[in-house]
Amino acid sequence: MSSSRFLTVALAAAAVPASVVAAPAGAAPSDGDANFTGPLVTPAVNTLSAGMLNVEPYLIHTNARGWFDSDGDRHAQKPTLRQWQVALPMTYGLTDNISVQLTLNAARTSVDGRHSDGMRMGDSTLRVQSRLTAPKADGTGLVLAVAAAQRLATGEYHHLDNNPLNGMGTGAMRTTFAFGAQQLHWLDNGHALRWRGQLAWSPSPGRVRLRGANVYGTPDHFRGYAAPGQAWNASFAAEYVLDRRWVLVGEAIWNRESGTRLKGAADGHWAHTSPSNHALSLAPALEYHFNPKVGLIAGVQFTVGGRNATDYVAPQVALNMVF
């Protein structure tokens, strides 16, 4: 597989690496006297109050600059693959301890003068979260939660003979289980620090039927299947409150996925198993709060290392609104 094809497959199949496992996070509007939108990537741990709705549209511009090989060495890629993505996570509080989130995605990919046919819908995610321990009345105290998310194959992933760049999904109905923790601390200088972390695991989603050109990079006229492997994700984020309006954010995200097995026929028998991959990325950001229920977060996620993974930088901005 050529380096250009590798990047095309990696970017399309992930539907933007910036949200490969953890969907963009809705967050409670405030904890005590501190306002938070939540970080860019790590999902919320504290649930919304019953009947509360959180909508947080994201605009993400991903530039795939190259790739990391099996030894972890980085290789530049020219021309650069670019993708504009709109992500819309919507979270509703069913009870004070249970929230449900639906995330919709659409994207446009371009490379070397070619592009997808406009904005194309990507895979969607339905996530249910149950809070195990609640914060204290002042917002402090350890918050724990578990969640289950189901990826829905709503994006095109095969029958891409007319334009391979239209592939925005994986075809895999992947289920993810996650455990999260969060805590708010009031510091001696009067500022607040809130941290949160998540560990998530996804078993293999089973076979994905493939016909024709597809996001897995098989030859044209291919008929067969892909069997993606299991996946892991871990992330940690911290938010430091400067004042009621401004908050500094820092995140570290690690993703790992086992290899994908491909088998079928395309002018003869065809079989291939891709190697497992992992990547480490960072995501610094800055929050601005118009009021306790509306906040803006802007930042950038970028890879700092990996193996068999895309090297990318993804500036993004999101508007967090609580109703």
C-alpha positions in Angstrom: 0.0 0.0 0.0 1.4 3.4 -1.0 2.0 6.1 1.7 -0.7 8.3 0.0 -3.2 5.4 0.1 -2.2 4.6 3.7 -3.1 8.2 4.8 -6.3 8.2 2.8 -7.5 5.0 4.4 -6.4 6.0 7.9 -8.0 9.4 7.8 -11.3 8.3 6.2 -11.7 5.2 8.4 -11.1 7.1 11.5 -13.6 9.9 10.4 -11.0 12.4 11.7 -8.4 11.1 14.2 -9.3 13.9 16.6 -12.3 11.9 17.7 -11.3 8.4 16.8 -12.6 6.7 20.0 -13.8 9.3 22.4 -16.6 11.4 21.0 -16.4 15.2 21.6 -17.5 15.8 25.2 -20.4 17.6 26.5 -20.0 19.0 30.0 -21.8 20.4 33.0 -21.8 24.3 32.8 -20.2 24.9 36.1 -18.8 23.5 39.4 -19.3 25.9 42.3 -18.0 29.3 41.2 -15.9 27.9 38.3 -17.2 27.6 34.8 -16.1 24.8 32.5 -16.9 23.6 28.9 -14.9 20.4 29.4 -11.7 19.6 27.3 -11.7 18.9 23.6 -11.5 15.1 23.6 -11.9 13.4 27.0 -15.6 12.7 27.5 -17.6 14.2 30.5 -17.6 12.2 33.7 -20.2 14.1 35.7 -23.7 13.6 34.2 -26.3 16.4 33.5 -29.2 17.0 35.8 -32.5 15.4 34.7 -34.1 17.2 31.8 -31.0 19.2 31.0 -29.7 19.3 27.4 -26.1 20.0 26.3 -25.3 20.8 22.6 -21.7 21.3 21.5 -21.1 21.7 17.8 -17.4 21.3 16.7 -15.6 22.5 13.7 -12.4 20.5 13.1 -9.7 20.9 10.3 -7.4 17.9 10.2 -4.1 18.0 8.2 -2.5 14.5 7.8 1.1 15.5 7.4 2.7 12.0 7.2 2.8 8.7 9.0 4.7 6.8 11.6 6.1 3.4 10.4 6.4 0.2 12.4 9.6 1.4 14.1 8.0 4.7 15.1 10.0 6.8 12.6 8.0 9.7 11.1 7.7 10.1 7.3 6.4 13.3 5.7 3.6 13.2 3.2 3.2 15.5 0.2 0.6 16.5 -0.8 -1.0 16.9 2.6 -4.4 15.2 3.1 -6.9 17.7 4.6 -10.3 17.2 6.1 -13.0 19.6 7.4 -15.3 18.0 9.9 -18.5 19.1 11.7 -19.2 17.1 14.8 -22.4 17.5 16.8 -22.6 15.8 20.2 -26.0 16.2 21.9 -26.3 15.1 25.5 -29.5 14.8 27.5 -29.9 14.0 31.2 -32.4 11.2 31.6 -32.0 11.2 35.4 -29.5 13.0 37.6 -27.2 9.9 37.3 -27.8 8.8 33.7 -27.1 10.7 30.5 -27.5 9.7 26.9 -25.5 11.3 24.0 -25.9 11.1 20.3 -23.0 12.4 18.1 -23.4 13.1 14.4 -20.5 13.7 12.0 -20.0 15.1 8.5 -16.8 15.8 6.7 -15.1 16.9 3.4 -11.7 15.4 2.4 -9.3 16.8 -0.2 -5.8 15.9 -1.4 -3.8 16.9 -4.5 -6.6 18.8 -6.2 -9.2 16.0 -5.6 -11.9 16.1 -3.0 -15.0 14.2 -1.8 -18.3 15.2 -3.3 -19.1 17.9 -0.7 -19.8 17.2 2.9 -20.4 13.5 3.5 -22.0 12.0 6.6 -19.6 9.9 8.8 -20.3 7.3 11.4 -22.5 8.3 14.3 -22.2 7.3 18.0 -24.8 6.6 20.7 -23.4 6.7 24.2 -25.1 6.0 27.6 -23.3 7.0 30.8 -24.1 6.1 34.4 -22.6 8.1 37.3 -21.4 6.0 40.2 -20.5 8.7 42.6 -21.7 12.3 42.6 -19.7 15.5 43.5 -20.3 17.3 46.8 -22.5 20.4 46.8 -19.6 22.7 46.3 -18.5 20.7 43.2 -15.5 19.0 44.9 -15.2 15.3 45.5 -14.3 12.4 43.3 -16.8 11.7 40.5 -16.8 8.2 38.9 -18.8 6.9 35.9 -19.1 4.1 33.5 -20.3 4.3 29.9 -21.2 2.2 26.9 -21.1 3.6 23.4 -22.3 2.1 20.1 -20.8 3.2 16.8 -23.4 3.3 14.0 -22.3 2.7 10.5 -24.0 5.7 8.9 -21.0 6.8 6.8 -20.1 5.4 3.3 -17.2 2.9 3.4 -17.5 0.7 0.3 -18.9 0.9 -3.3 -16.6 3.9 -3.6 -15.5 3.3 -7.2 -16.6 6.8 -8.5 -14.7 8.7 -5.7 -12.7 6.9 -3.0 -12.5 10.1 -1.0 -16.3 9.8 -0.3 -15.5 7.1 2.3 -16.1 8.6 5.7 -17.1 5.6 7.8 -15.7 2.1 8.7 -18.8 -0.1 8.3 -18.0 -1.5 11.8 -20.7 -1.5 14.5 -18.1 -1.1 17.2 -19.1 -1.1 20.9 -16.9 0.7 23.5 -16.9 0.4 27.3 -15.4 3.1 29.3 -14.6 4.1 32.9 -14.1 7.7 33.9 -13.0 9.7 36.9 -13.1 13.5 37.6 -12.3 15.8 40.5 -12.3 19.5 41.2 -9.8 21.1 43.5 -9.7 24.6 44.9 -6.1 25.8 45.2 -4.6 28.0 47.9 -4.3 30.9 45.3 -8.1 30.9 44.9 -8.1 29.3 41.4 -9.7 26.0 40.6 -8.1 22.9 38.9 -10.3 20.2 37.5 -8.9 16.9 36.1 -10.6 14.1 34.4 -9.5 10.8 32.8 -11.0 7.9 30.9 -9.9 4.3 30.0 -11.9 2.7 27.3 -11.9 -0.7 25.6 -13.6 -2.0 22.5 -13.8 -5.6 21.5 -13.5 -6.6 17.8 -16.7 -5.6 16.1 -16.8 -8.6 13.8 -16.7 -8.8 10.0 -17.5 -5.9 7.8 -18.8 -6.9 4.3 -16.9 -5.1 1.5 -17.8 -4.7 -2.2 -15.7 -2.6 -4.6 -13.3 0.2 -3.6 -13.4 0.9 0.1 -11.8 2.7 3.0 -9.7 -0.4 3.8 -7.6 0.1 0.7 -8.2 -3.3 -1.1 -8.0 -3.5 -4.8 -10.8 -2.4 -7.1 -13.5 -5.0 -7.8 -12.8 -6.5 -4.4 -15.5 -8.8 -2.8 -14.9 -10.0 0.7 -14.7 -8.7 4.2 -12.7 -6.8 6.8 -12.4 -7.9 10.4 -11.1 -5.0 12.6 -9.4 -5.8 15.8 -10.0 -4.7 19.4 -9.2 -1.1 20.4 -8.0 0.7 23.5 -8.1 4.4 24.4 -6.8 6.3 27.4 -6.9 10.1 28.0 -6.2 12.5 30.7 -7.2 16.2 30.9 -6.8 19.2 33.2 -8.6 22.5 33.3 -7.1 25.4 35.2 -9.5 28.4 36.0 -7.9 31.8 35.5 -11.2 33.7 36.3 -14.9 33.3 35.6 -14.4 33.7 31.9 -11.0 32.1 31.0 -9.8 28.5 31.5 -6.5 26.8 30.4 -6.8 23.2 29.2 -4.3 20.5 28.5 -4.9 16.9 27.4 -2.9 13.7 26.5 -4.6 11.0 24.5 -3.4 7.5 23.7 -5.1 5.2 21.1 -4.3 1.6 20.2 -6.0 -0.7 17.7 -5.1 -4.3 16.8 -4.6 -5.1 13.1 -7.4 -5.5 10.6 -7.7 -8.8 8.7 -8.9 -8.5 5.1 -9.9 -11.5 3.0 -11.7 -11.9 -0.3 -11.2 -12.0 -4.1 -10.1 -9.4 -6.6 -8.8 -11.0 -9.8 -7.8 -13.9 -7.7 -7.6 -14.7 -4.0 -6.6 -11.7 -1.8 -5.7 -11.7 1.9 -3.9 -9.2 4.1 -3.6 -8.4 7.8 -2.5 -4.9 8.7 -0.2 -4.5 11.7 -1.5 -3.1 15.0 -1.2 0.6 15.5 -0.9 3.1 18.3 -0.6 6.9 18.6 0.0 9.5 21.4 -1.4 13.0 20.9 -1.7 16.2 22.9 -4.5 18.7 22.8 -3.9 22.1 24.5 -6.9 24.5 24.4 -8.4 27.7 25.8 -11.9 28.2 27.1 -13.9 31.5 27.2 -17.3 31.7 29.0 -19.9 34.2 27.9 -22.0 33.1 30.9 -22.4 29.9 33.1 -24.4 28.1 30.3 -22.5 29.2 27.1 -18.8 28.7 26.6 -16.3 28.5 23.7 -13.3 26.2 23.5 -10.6 26.4 20.9 -7.4 24.3 20.6 -5.4 21.9 18.5 -4.8 18.1 18.7 -1.6 16.8 17.3 0.3 13.5 17.3 3.7 13.4 19.0 4.5 9.7 18.3 3.2 6.4 17.2 3.6 3.2 15.2 1.8 2.4 11.9 -0.3 5.6 12.5 -1.1 8.8 10.8 0.8 12.0 11.8 -1.8 14.8 11.9 -2.5 18.2 13.4 -6.2 19.2 14.0 -7.1 22.7 15.0 -10.7 22.8 16.3 -13.3 25.0 18.0 -16.5 24.1 19.8 -19.4 26.1 21.3 -20.8 24.5 24.5 -24.4 25.4 25.2 -26.6 24.1 28.1 -30.4 24.3 28.0 
